[in-house]
Amino acid sequence: MRVLIKAFATLREILGSTGQIQLELKDNINVNTLLNILAEKYGEQFTRYIFNEKGELNPFVKIFINGRNIEFLKGLETELKNGDVITLIPPVAGG
């Protein structure tokens, strides 16, 4: 199965200049597994933005699948399908 990951703000810089990557994944992968795959691939810098000190999803990170917030689906247990577009929006600060 192939998915497209789009990242914004600081995560865009971590994933590369376009902020988009395509990944080939096994079937029956959920959002949590995808995040762990990305954390392994992109290391501490990625992990720091996505997960808090307890290893839980940072509450300010927003994750969308095909434009739908995973909070209104099955959260981290939401299964991915071929062709899904996953959008990662980290916390943004400023003023």
MMTF fields as JSON, N, C-alpha, C and O atoms, coordinates in Angstrom:
{
  "mmtfVersion": "1.0.0",
  "mmtfProducer": "UNKNOWN",
  "numBonds": 379,
  "numAtoms": 380,
  "numGroups": 95,
  "numChains": 1,
  "numModels": 1,
  "chainsPerModel": [1],
  "groupsPerChain": [95],
  "chainIdList": ["A"],
  "bondAtomList": [4, 2, 8, 6, 12, 10, 16, 14, 20, 18, 24, 22, 28, 26, 32, 30, 36, 34, 40, 38, 44, 42, 48, 46, 52, 50, 56, 54, 60, 58, 64, 62, 68, 66, 72, 70, 76, 74, 80, 78, 84, 82, 88, 86, 92, 90, 96, 94, 100, 98, 104, 102, 108, 106, 112, 110, 116, 114, 120, 118, 124, 122, 128, 126, 132, 130, 136, 134, 140, 138, 144, 142, 148, 146, 152, 150, 156, 154, 160, 158, 164, 162, 168, 166, 172, 170, 176, 174, 180, 178, 184, 182, 188, 186, 192, 190, 196, 194, 200, 198, 204, 202, 208, 206, 212, 210, 216, 214, 220, 218, 224, 222, 228, 226, 232, 230, 236, 234, 240, 238, 244, 242, 248, 246, 252, 250, 256, 254, 260, 258, 264, 262, 268, 266, 272, 270, 276, 274, 280, 278, 284, 282, 288, 286, 292, 290, 296, 294, 300, 298, 304, 302, 308, 306, 312, 310, 316, 314, 320, 318, 324, 322, 328, 326, 332, 330, 336, 334, 340, 338, 344, 342, 348, 346, 352, 350, 356, 354, 360, 358, 364, 362, 368, 366, 372, 370, 376, 374],
  "bondOrderList": [1, 1, 1, 1, 1, 1, 1, 1, 1, 1, 1, 1, 1, 1, 1, 1, 1, 1, 1, 1, 1, 1, 1, 1, 1, 1, 1, 1, 1, 1, 1, 1, 1, 1, 1, 1, 1, 1, 1, 1, 1, 1, 1, 1, 1, 1, 1, 1, 1, 1, 1, 1, 1, 1, 1, 1, 1, 1, 1, 1, 1, 1, 1, 1, 1, 1, 1, 1, 1, 1, 1, 1, 1, 1, 1, 1, 1, 1, 1, 1, 1, 1, 1, 1, 1, 1, 1, 1, 1, 1, 1, 1, 1, 1],
  "groupList": [{"groupName": "MET", "atomNameList": ["N", "CA", "C", "O"], "elementList": ["N", "C", "C", "O"], "formalChargeList": [0, 0, 0, 0], "bondAtomList": [1, 0, 2, 1, 3, 2], "bondOrderList": [1, 1, 2], "singleLetterCode": "M", "chemCompType": "L-PEPTIDE LINKING"}, {"groupName": "ARG", "atomNameList": ["N", "CA", "C", "O"], "elementList": ["N", "C", "C", "O"], "formalChargeList": [0, 0, 0, 0], "bondAtomList": [1, 0, 2, 1, 3, 2], "bondOrderList": [1, 1, 2], "singleLetterCode": "R", "chemCompType": "L-PEPTIDE LINKING"}, {"groupName": "VAL", "atomNameList": ["N", "CA", "C", "O"], "elementList": ["N", "C", "C", "O"], "formalChargeList": [0, 0, 0, 0], "bondAtomList": [1, 0, 2, 1, 3, 2], "bondOrderList": [1, 1, 2], "singleLetterCode": "V", "chemCompType": "L-PEPTIDE LINKING"}, {"groupName": "LEU", "atomNameList": ["N", "CA", "C", "O"], "elementList": ["N", "C", "C", "O"], "formalChargeList": [0, 0, 0, 0], "bondAtomList": [1, 0, 2, 1, 3, 2], "bondOrderList": [1, 1, 2], "singleLetterCode": "L", "chemCompType": "L-PEPTIDE LINKING"}, {"groupName": "ILE", "atomNameList": ["N", "CA", "C", "O"], "elementList": ["N", "C", "C", "O"], "formalChargeList": [0, 0, 0, 0], "bondAtomList": [1, 0, 2, 1, 3, 2], "bondOrderList": [1, 1, 2], "singleLetterCode": "I", "chemCompType": "L-PEPTIDE LINKING"}, {"groupName": "LYS", "atomNameList": ["N", "CA", "C", "O"], "elementList": ["N", "C", "C", "O"], "formalChargeList": [0, 0, 0, 0], "bondAtomList": [1, 0, 2, 1, 3, 2], "bondOrderList": [1, 1, 2], "singleLetterCode": "K", "chemCompType": "L-PEPTIDE LINKING"}, {"groupName": "ALA", "atomNameList": ["N", "CA", "C", "O"], "elementList": ["N", "C", "C", "O"], "formalChargeList": [0, 0, 0, 0], "bondAtomList": [1, 0, 2, 1, 3, 2], "bondOrderList": [1, 1, 2], "singleLetterCode": "A", "chemCompType": "L-PEPTIDE LINKING"}, {"groupName": "PHE", "atomNameList": ["N", "CA", "C", "O"], "elementList": ["N", "C", "C", "O"], "formalChargeList": [0, 0, 0, 0], "bondAtomList": [1, 0, 2, 1, 3, 2], "bondOrderList": [1, 1, 2], "singleLetterCode": "F", "chemCompType": "L-PEPTIDE LINKING"}, {"groupName": "THR", "atomNameList": ["N", "CA", "C", "O"], "elementList": ["N", "C", "C", "O"], "formalChargeList": [0, 0, 0, 0], "bondAtomList": [1, 0, 2, 1, 3, 2], "bondOrderList": [1, 1, 2], "singleLetterCode": "T", "chemCompType": "L-PEPTIDE LINKING"}, {"groupName": "GLU", "atomNameList": ["N", "CA", "C", "O"], "elementList": ["N", "C", "C", "O"], "formalChargeList": [0, 0, 0, 0], "bondAtomList": [1, 0, 2, 1, 3, 2], "bondOrderList": [1, 1, 2], "singleLetterCode": "E", "chemCompType": "L-PEPTIDE LINKING"}, {"groupName": "GLY", "atomNameList": ["N", "CA", "C", "O"], "elementList": ["N", "C", "C", "O"], "formalChargeList": [0, 0, 0, 0], "bondAtomList": [1, 0, 2, 1, 3, 2], "bondOrderList": [1, 1, 2], "singleLetterCode": "G", "chemCompType": "PEPTIDE LINKING"}, {"groupName": "SER", "atomNameList": ["N", "CA", "C", "O"], "elementList": ["N", "C", "C", "O"], "formalChargeList": [0, 0, 0, 0], "bondAtomList": [1, 0, 2, 1, 3, 2], "bondOrderList": [1, 1, 2], "singleLetterCode": "S", "chemCompType": "L-PEPTIDE LINKING"}, {"groupName": "GLN", "atomNameList": ["N", "CA", "C", "O"], "elementList": ["N", "C", "C", "O"], "formalChargeList": [0, 0, 0, 0], "bondAtomList": [1, 0, 2, 1, 3, 2], "bondOrderList": [1, 1, 2], "singleLetterCode": "Q", "chemCompType": "L-PEPTIDE LINKING"}, {"groupName": "ASP", "atomNameList": ["N", "CA", "C", "O"], "elementList": ["N", "C", "C", "O"], "formalChargeList": [0, 0, 0, 0], "bondAtomList": [1, 0, 2, 1, 3, 2], "bondOrderList": [1, 1, 2], "singleLetterCode": "D", "chemCompType": "L-PEPTIDE LINKING"}, {"groupName": "ASN", "atomNameList": ["N", "CA", "C", "O"], "elementList": ["N", "C", "C", "O"], "formalChargeList": [0, 0, 0, 0], "bondAtomList": [1, 0, 2, 1, 3, 2], "bondOrderList": [1, 1, 2], "singleLetterCode": "N", "chemCompType": "L-PEPTIDE LINKING"}, {"groupName": "TYR", "atomNameList": ["N", "CA", "C", "O"], "elementList": ["N", "C", "C", "O"], "formalChargeList": [0, 0, 0, 0], "bondAtomList": [1, 0, 2, 1, 3, 2], "bondOrderList": [1, 1, 2], "singleLetterCode": "Y", "chemCompType": "L-PEPTIDE LINKING"}, {"groupName": "PRO", "atomNameList": ["N", "CA", "C", "O"], "elementList": ["N", "C", "C", "O"], "formalChargeList": [0, 0, 0, 0], "bondAtomList": [1, 0, 2, 1, 3, 2], "bondOrderList": [1, 1, 2], "singleLetterCode": "P", "chemCompType": "L-PEPTIDE LINKING"}],
  "groupTypeList": [0, 1, 2, 3, 4, 5, 6, 7, 6, 8, 3, 1, 9, 4, 3, 10, 11, 8, 10, 12, 4, 12, 3, 9, 3, 5, 13, 14, 4, 14, 2, 14, 8, 3, 3, 14, 4, 3, 6, 9, 5, 15, 10, 9, 12, 7, 8, 1, 15, 4, 7, 14, 9, 5, 10, 9, 3, 14, 16, 7, 2, 5, 4, 7, 4, 14, 10, 1, 14, 4, 9, 7, 3, 5, 10, 3, 9, 8, 9, 3, 5, 14, 10, 13, 2, 4, 8, 3, 4, 16, 16, 2, 6, 10, 10],
  "groupIdList": [1, 2, 3, 4, 5, 6, 7, 8, 9, 10, 11, 12, 13, 14, 15, 16, 17, 18, 19, 20, 21, 22, 23, 24, 25, 26, 27, 28, 29, 30, 31, 32, 33, 34, 35, 36, 37, 38, 39, 40, 41, 42, 43, 44, 45, 46, 47, 48, 49, 50, 51, 52, 53, 54, 55, 56, 57, 58, 59, 60, 61, 62, 63, 64, 65, 66, 67, 68, 69, 70, 71, 72, 73, 74, 75, 76, 77, 78, 79, 80, 81, 82, 83, 84, 85, 86, 87, 88, 89, 90, 91, 92, 93, 94, 95],
  "secStructList": [7, 3, 3, 3, 3, 3, 3, 7, 6, 2, 2, 2, 2, 2, 2, 7, 6, 6, 1, 3, 3, 3, 3, 3, 7, 7, 1, 1, 7, 5, 2, 2, 2, 2, 2, 2, 2, 2, 2, 2, 2, 2, 2, 2, 2, 2, 2, 2, 2, 2, 5, 7, 6, 6, 1, 1, 5, 7, 6, 6, 7, 3, 3, 3, 3, 6, 6, 3, 3, 4, 4, 4, 6, 6, 4, 4, 4, 7, 5, 7, 7, 6, 6, 7, 3, 3, 3, 3, 3, 7, 7, 7, 7, 7, 7],
  "xCoordList": [0.844, 0.0, 0.894, 1.954, 0.468, 1.238, 0.414, -0.773, 1.074, 0.43, 1.315, 2.523, 0.687, 1.401, 1.327, 0.25, 2.469, 2.524, 2.92, 3.926, 2.102, 2.386, 2.633, 1.868, 3.695, 4.033, 4.155, 4.562, 3.795, 3.836, 4.709, 5.076, 5.03, 5.827, 7.149, 7.819, 7.53, 8.822, 8.951, 10.038, 7.874, 7.945, 8.267, 8.88, 7.863, 8.185, 9.696, 10.209, 10.394, 11.852, 12.493, 13.494, 11.916, 12.467, 12.292, 13.197, 11.137, 10.869, 11.575, 11.702, 12.03, 12.721, 12.12, 11.119, 12.723, 12.375, 10.924, 10.339, 10.332, 8.939, 7.954, 6.786, 8.406, 7.5, 6.542, 5.556, 6.834, 5.982, 6.834, 7.902, 6.348, 7.009, 5.947, 4.85, 6.29, 5.438, 6.107, 7.315, 5.293, 5.819, 5.063, 3.853, 5.802, 5.223, 5.145, 6.163, 3.939, 3.721, 3.043, 2.441, 3.151, 2.403, 0.93, 0.593, 0.072, -1.355, -1.605, -0.76, -2.762, -3.195, -2.292, -1.979, -1.877, -1.079, -2.011, -2.858, -1.851, -2.645, -1.765, -0.554, -2.383, -1.666, -0.529, 0.563, -0.769, 0.265, 1.499, 2.624, 1.297, 2.415, 3.143, 4.373, 2.395, 3.013, 3.889, 5.014, 3.388, 4.174, 5.457, 6.501, 5.387, 6.588, 7.584, 8.794, 7.092, 7.961, 8.665, 9.868, 7.903, 8.485, 9.471, 10.504, 9.157, 10.068, 11.389, 12.454, 11.321, 12.547, 13.349, 14.577, 12.642, 13.304, 13.899, 14.991, 13.195, 13.62, 14.194, 14.65, 14.177, 14.889, 14.279, 13.09, 15.149, 14.766, 14.03, 13.07, 14.462, 13.843, 12.366, 11.525, 12.045, 10.651, 9.887, 8.795, 10.468, 9.823, 9.455, 8.377, 10.326, 10.117, 8.866, 8.185, 8.559, 7.378, 6.095, 5.028, 6.182, 4.988, 4.57, 3.384, 5.538, 5.226, 5.676, 6.663, 4.937, 5.357, 6.332, 6.73, 6.708, 7.708, 7.244, 8.068, 5.929, 5.383, 5.226, 4.766, 5.614, 5.475, 4.083, 3.767, 3.243, 1.883, 1.885, 2.782, 0.892, 0.773, 0.668, -0.149, 1.491, 1.44, 0.032, -0.426, -0.66, -2.053, -2.215, -3.321, -1.149, -1.249, -0.983, -1.197, -0.518, -0.284, -1.628, -2.427, -1.854, -3.077, -2.709, -1.789, -3.447, -3.212, -4.525, -5.572, -4.437, -5.606, -5.348, -4.233, -6.399, -6.344, -7.391, -8.587, -6.921, -7.813, -8.695, -9.873, -8.095, -8.802, -9.646, -10.269, -9.685, -10.484, -9.571, -8.626, -9.858, -9.079, -9.225, -10.341, -8.103, -8.183, -8.909, -9.367, -9.021, -9.769, -11.225, -11.879, -11.738, -13.123, -13.246, -14.333, -12.13, -12.12, -11.828, -12.569, -10.785, -10.417, -9.104, -8.399, -8.774, -7.539, -6.331, -6.265, -5.374, -4.145, -4.389, -3.542, -5.53, -5.866, -6.517, -6.866, -6.686, -7.286, -6.415, -5.228, -7.013, -6.265, -6.106, -6.994, -4.961, -4.665, -5.009, -4.957, -5.366, -5.685, -4.804, -4.259, -4.676, -3.897, -4.394, -5.596, -3.457, -3.815, -4.157, -4.412, -4.17, -4.481, -3.451, -2.273, -3.929, -3.057, -3.101, -4.155, -1.949, -1.84, -1.172, -0.079, -1.832, -1.306, -0.913, -1.704, 0.313, 0.841, 1.056, 1.795, 0.394, 0.543, 1.016, 0.257, 2.268, 2.808, 2.326, 1.72, 2.597, 2.224, 2.974, 4.147, 2.277, 2.873, 2.805, 1.765, 3.91, 3.939, 4.262, 4.823, 3.914, 4.235, 3.27, 2.402, 3.448, 2.549, 2.73, 2.045],
  "yCoordList": [-1.165, 0.0, 1.234, 1.24, 2.263, 3.495, 4.647, 4.79, 5.473, 6.646, 7.868, 7.75, 9.036, 10.301, 11.01, 11.143, 11.463, 12.199, 13.633, 13.887, 14.569, 15.99, 16.558, 16.306, 17.317, 17.906, 19.414, 19.92, 20.121, 21.575, 22.092, 21.357, 23.372, 24.072, 23.349, 22.991, 23.132, 22.537, 21.12, 20.72, 20.372, 19.001, 18.983, 18.036, 20.007, 20.089, 20.078, 19.392, 20.836, 20.899, 19.546, 19.173, 18.825, 17.52, 16.504, 15.712, 16.519, 15.555, 15.898, 15.041, 17.118, 17.509, 18.757, 19.272, 19.24, 20.549, 20.669, 21.745, 19.601, 19.695, 19.445, 19.821, 18.82, 18.493, 17.368, 17.15, 16.651, 15.535, 14.313, 14.406, 13.177, 11.919, 10.861, 10.881, 9.964, 8.811, 7.608, 7.403, 6.821, 5.61, 4.397, 4.434, 3.339, 2.038, 1.292, 1.08, 0.897, 0.255, -1.092, -1.371, -1.917, -3.168, -2.844, -1.766, -3.761, -3.584, -3.645, -4.117, -3.169, -3.196, -2.378, -2.799, -1.21, -0.295, 0.79, 1.299, 1.145, 2.245, 3.486, 3.437, 4.582, 5.847, 5.714, 6.234, 5.03, 4.865, 4.171, 4.606, 3.114, 2.395, 3.292, 3.29, 4.052, 4.98, 5.998, 6.26, 6.572, 7.555, 6.939, 7.591, 5.708, 5.034, 4.751, 4.834, 4.422, 4.229, 5.544, 5.564, 6.641, 7.95, 8.386, 8.982, 8.09, 8.435, 7.693, 8.256, 6.445, 5.662, 6.22, 6.29, 6.612, 7.109, 8.508, 8.784, 9.391, 10.791, 11.154, 12.28, 10.224, 10.394, 11.331, 11.646, 11.76, 12.539, 13.825, 14.192, 14.494, 15.767, 15.576, 16.362, 14.558, 14.252, 13.824, 14.32, 12.91, 12.352, 13.437, 13.394, 14.39, 15.473, 16.291, 16.754, 16.473, 17.252, 16.436, 16.987, 15.149, 14.311, 13.765, 13.752, 13.32, 12.663, 13.502, 14.234, 13.388, 14.071, 13.177, 12.117, 13.616, 12.883, 11.482, 10.601, 11.269, 9.956, 9.031, 7.896, 9.533, 8.733, 8.786, 8.009, 9.695, 9.85, 10.934, 11.777, 10.913, 11.934, 13.304, 13.515, 14.224, 15.589, 16.134, 16.083, 16.651, 17.076, 18.231, 18.468, 18.946, 20.058, 19.646, 20.439, 18.416, 17.917, 17.517, 16.827, 17.959, 17.595, 16.686, 16.966, 15.59, 14.62, 14.429, 14.169, 14.564, 14.406, 13.288, 13.119, 12.531, 11.526, 11.93, 11.96, 12.239, 12.688, 13.851, 13.934, 14.747, 15.941, 15.764, 16.723, 14.562, 14.312, 14.141, 13.353, 14.881, 14.818, 13.433, 12.939, 12.801, 11.448, 11.426, 10.371, 12.595, 12.661, 12.259, 11.793, 12.436, 12.109, 10.775, 10.386, 10.085, 8.738, 7.78, 7.766, 6.996, 6.077, 6.488, 5.654, 7.78, 8.257, 7.57, 7.338, 7.243, 6.586, 5.191, 4.647, 4.617, 3.277, 3.303, 2.25, 4.481, 4.597, 3.867, 4.159, 2.925, 2.155, 2.962, 3.719, 2.787, 3.477, 2.585, 1.357, 3.25, 2.531, 3.042, 4.144, 2.235, 2.618, 3.957, 4.154, 4.876, 6.165, 7.239, 8.381, 6.903, 7.905, 9.032, 8.823, 10.227, 11.382, 11.737, 12.084, 11.649, 11.929, 13.286, 13.512, 14.179, 15.519, 15.66, 15.365, 16.113, 16.303, 17.792, 18.45, 18.314, 19.718, 19.79, 19.475, 20.203, 20.281, 21.545, 22.415, 21.645, 22.875, 24.057, 23.958, 25.153, 26.364, 27.459, 27.668, 28.148, 29.238, 30.525, 30.518, 31.579, 32.863, 33.923, 33.667, 35.076, 36.128, 37.383, 38.374],
  "zCoordList": [0.0, 0.0, 0.0, 0.625, -0.694, -0.8, -0.212, -0.505, 0.633, 1.211, 0.972, 0.766, 1.005, 0.877, 2.219, 2.799, 2.71, 3.97, 3.651, 2.989, 4.141, 3.991, 5.381, 6.312, 5.508, 6.806, 6.655, 5.609, 7.719, 7.711, 8.844, 9.761, 8.754, 9.768, 9.985, 9.016, 11.216, 11.538, 10.978, 10.561, 10.965, 10.445, 8.957, 8.465, 8.248, 6.813, 6.614, 5.73, 7.435, 7.343, 7.651, 7.04, 8.593, 8.972, 7.846, 7.584, 7.176, 6.112, 4.809, 3.934, 4.669, 3.445, 2.85, 3.348, 1.798, 1.248, 0.803, 0.923, 0.294, -0.16, 0.966, 0.863, 2.031, 3.127, 2.792, 3.496, 1.713, 1.304, 1.02, 0.415, 1.464, 1.129, 0.83, 1.39, -0.041, -0.289, 0.343, 0.222, 1.016, 1.649, 1.153, 0.931, 0.987, 0.675, 2.004, 2.662, 2.396, 3.692, 3.51, 2.473, 4.535, 4.566, 4.784, 5.272, 4.429, 4.705, 6.208, 6.968, 6.623, 8.023, 8.943, 10.057, 8.468, 9.273, 9.8, 9.066, 11.082, 11.62, 11.804, 11.589, 12.198, 12.349, 13.357, 13.126, 14.461, 15.479, 14.906, 15.151, 14.159, 13.546, 12.547, 12.493, 11.761, 10.819, 11.544, 11.117, 12.63, 13.375, 13.927, 13.94, 14.374, 14.871, 13.744, 13.957, 12.559, 11.399, 11.059, 10.799, 11.064, 10.767, 11.846, 11.539, 13.114, 14.212, 14.063, 14.316, 13.659, 13.45, 12.279, 12.329, 11.233, 10.025, 10.214, 9.716, 10.927, 11.045, 12.412, 12.61, 13.344, 14.598, 15.625, 15.601, 16.525, 17.701, 17.355, 18.032, 16.33, 15.979, 15.628, 16.064, 14.858, 14.52, 15.768, 16.044, 16.503, 17.688, 18.692, 19.285, 18.881, 19.847, 19.528, 20.443, 18.255, 17.872, 17.947, 18.216, 17.715, 17.643, 19.011, 19.343, 19.791, 21.064, 22.258, 22.178, 23.37, 24.602, 25.369, 24.886, 26.558, 27.364, 27.74, 27.984, 27.788, 28.155, 26.944, 27.071, 25.772, 24.57, 23.969, 23.068, 24.458, 23.937, 22.87, 22.835, 22.013, 20.987, 21.638, 22.535, 21.186, 21.677, 21.407, 20.266, 22.417, 22.214, 21.226, 20.74, 20.923, 19.991, 18.546, 17.629, 18.334, 16.981, 16.383, 17.015, 15.171, 14.462, 13.305, 12.538, 13.196, 12.131, 11.378, 11.969, 10.07, 9.217, 8.216, 7.724, 7.925, 6.868, 5.849, 6.138, 4.655, 3.585, 4.047, 3.699, 4.841, 5.296, 6.541, 6.998, 7.105, 8.314, 9.51, 9.477, 10.562, 11.79, 12.411, 12.566, 12.768, 13.341, 14.673, 15.112, 15.333, 16.597, 16.387, 17.321, 15.172, 14.865, 14.145, 13.718, 14.016, 13.455, 14.61, 15.593, 14.514, 15.596, 16.244, 16.813, 16.159, 16.767, 16.174, 14.967, 17.026, 16.577, 16.019, 15.31, 16.332, 15.843, 14.46, 13.927, 13.874, 12.548, 11.526, 11.385, 10.825, 9.819, 8.544, 8.153, 7.905, 6.669, 5.486, 5.564, 4.379, 3.15, 2.021, 2.087, 1.001, -0.164, -0.705, -0.888, -0.96, -1.524, -0.512, -0.894, 0.776, 1.797, 1.789, 1.5, 2.112, 2.291, 3.766, 4.3, 4.421, 5.854, 6.009, 5.491, 6.721, 6.936, 8.394, 9.291, 8.629, 9.989, 10.223, 9.491, 11.262, 11.608, 13.051, 13.968, 13.263, 14.63, 15.328, 14.701, 16.634, 17.338, 16.733, 16.372, 16.636, 16.079, 17.137, 17.761, 17.332, 18.286, 17.56, 16.465, 18.16, 17.549, 18.053, 18.887, 17.538, 17.988, 17.204, 17.458]
}
